[in-house]
Amino acid sequence: MSMDVVWLLIMAMAVFGCILSGVPVLLAIAGAPTLVALLAAAFGQFDLVFFQAAPQRVFGVMSNPLLLAVPLFVFMGLLLEKSRQAEKMLKSLTNALGGNQGSLALAVILVSALIAASTGIIGATIVMLGTITLPALLSSGINKHMSAGLICASGTLGQIIPPSIVLILLGDQISNAYFEAQQEAGNFAPDPVTVGDLFAGALLPGLLLVLLYAAYVLFRLRGAPAADRSDADGNKVSVLELIGSIAPTLGLIVAVLGSILVGVATPTEAASVGVAGAVLIAASGRGGPAARLAIACAILAVLLLVLRRAGVFGLEFAGGKIVWSGTTIVSVALMLLAFCLLLAAANSLLKKDVLIPALRETVSITGMIFGIVIAASILSLVFRGFDGDEHVAEVLQALPGGAYGMLVLTLLVIFLLGFILEFVEIIFIVVPIVGPIILQSDISPVWFAVLIALNLQTSFLTPPFGFALFYFRSVAPAEIRTSDIYVAVIPFVAIQLLALAVVVAFPVLATWLPAVLF
């Protein structure tokens, strides 16, 4: 065994030891490798010149336009959560569909899928589901294990159903790994892998997972008696009320996801539209003048888009300069009017104590994500300084089964890491190491990314550090013990692994839609 391998093993034990001992993850991922590198340098086993690339890597992370979509999507989700729009949609659907145990459980899954596509905020979704639907599920006669497992599993759908923060971060890393792999293979002009490709690729697997959850729930609750809905008789929801609670959020999902999938907007541009739409939805839900301003702004924005597509609205250019014709002046005036209406709607949220809490939490979540990304880049530098990429390549290439043997081992490692690490850490540690090796083969980068995303979803449910379990524990009653929650999620983890196996067996589930759209 070479000394490089010895130092790599010491670094791995140091990182995991720090994480398990309670050291903040950011310090563990960046600090432990740095200390190991300094120790190795003292013995002449590491060249500290590798650290000269650290500022460039940090600058690359902070100047990456793709990663700008992360805080925007987080902010969009938090606006819908803080304004209680997602909660209104949840209550309307559960009241409308909760006629028996099976339909009530299906309502939870359906609402979770809609919330996943609009917010993607795991913690907020699970707390909301636990607060609102857990009492209804238990009172309908559904046992505590099924109720707890259903809420925890449904709350994590935001990690695979686009638009998803996981897919955005994966898109950045898979794109870099695929470009590096193709250069190694002699292809210096490969087709780029975009976040839009990953969103399209994850759509069918995400829906497959929803269907598997629904099938399991219906099987388990078959023959169950009708739920006692006497307490909800006064809260019956009409069709118009149901449409009114769902339509704004559904329209936002179509606008954001549709603009990406049809190639009209980049993920960052679509996220910006999503934030504006979330502001209008949140303001309209407040009623009064704020609602009228938000509706007027939405109508004006849609009208301007229609006129723009018809060619009768927009800025006129000649020789690369704006021509201040009548059409240009009217266009600028209407855009300023729409912007002022949007600011007025945002101001109403400022007064209602919605905007500032959402901004504050966005900064906190984004800071955590980017801090881990930067820390992982430091770990990657030290890993490469010990020739870790070459050692990993040797191990993977010696596996039976070729590229598919490498893929299976990678998925197994990611699943095991999910027991102790967050998805951000796994993405920025594992993908840069194994991605350039695996993607030199004929494995589709979109398929590879979707498999990783499905695998990462299990990390939210696997004890002892599954974050979905902690979020649910915070709102669960005392009679549901922590051990009950651990037992409750086992069938749903098995369902996630079944969905992963199906996508492994049928890659077309991940590759068909991107091929059609792009």
Secondary structure, 3 states (H helix, E strand, C coil): CCHHHHHHHHHHHHHHHHHHCCCCHHHHHHHHHHHHHHHHHHCCCCCHHHHHHHHHHHHHHHCCCHHHHHHHHHHHHHHHHHCCHHHHHHHHHHHHHCCEHHHHHHHHHHHHHHHHHHCCCHHHHHHHHHHHHHHHHHHCCCCHHHHHHHHHHHHCHHHCCCCCHHHHHHHHHHHHHHHHHHHHCCCCCCCCCCHHHHHHHHHHHHHHHHHHHHHHHHHHCCCCCECCCHHHHHHCCCHHHHHHHHHHHHHHHHHHHHHHHCCCCCHHHHHHHHHHHHHHHHHHCCCHHHHHHHHHHHHHHHHHHHHHHHCCCCCEEECCEEECCHHHHHHHHHHHHHHHHHHHHHHHHHHCCCHHHHHHHHHHHHHHHHHHHHHHHHHHHHHHHCCHHHHHHHHHHCCCCHHHHHHHHHHHHHHHHCCCCCHHHHHHHHHHHHHHHHCCCCCCHHHHHHHHHHHHHHHHCCCCCCHHHHHHHHHCCCCCCHHHHHHHHHHHHHHHHHHHHHHHHCCHHHHHHHHHHC
